[in-house]
């Protein structure tokens, strides 16, 4: 069974925020919440030069999601599909924010307009149609990769190993 995820290559990220814009447009996210975030680190001095780097923060669709464990609703508003995608059911979410506190990555965010918590769905509506997530398609440098988790990790290992040859 495929287990979907995003893999981010921080060395390729230029902080353009195209992923953020694509996500907001695809998922009709209001001003405020950001399901994926290109964060700027720096400038900082490295070896006598100023350097900037970028970190892409997003839901990791965890193997054992802490957000799901703390959700007090019955049935649970947060579920994990067989393909690894963790979703929040907006009809079951009570907006208690327990999942926000439990997530070590800051992924779930309160949508104050709706009074519920939302987070990256990995564009599940697109995946179910055989399409890739909007953030992946929008990234101009290829910093965001999408696919089966094991395949992505193995590919990254091979590229990393090649850099030492």
DADADA-V578547 format. One line per field, one symbol per residue. ss: DSSP state (H for helix, E for strand, C for the rest). A space follows every 10 residues. Layout:
BEGIN
ss = ???
END
This chain:
BEGIN
ss = CCCEEEEECC CCCCCCCHHH HHHHHHHCCC CCCCCEEEEE EEEEEECCEE EEEEEEEECC CCCCCHHHHH CCCCCCCEEE CCCCCEEECC CCCCCCCHHH HHCCCCCCEE ECCCCEEECC CCCHHHHCCC CCCHHHHHCC CCCEEEEEHH HHHHHHHHHH HHCCC
END
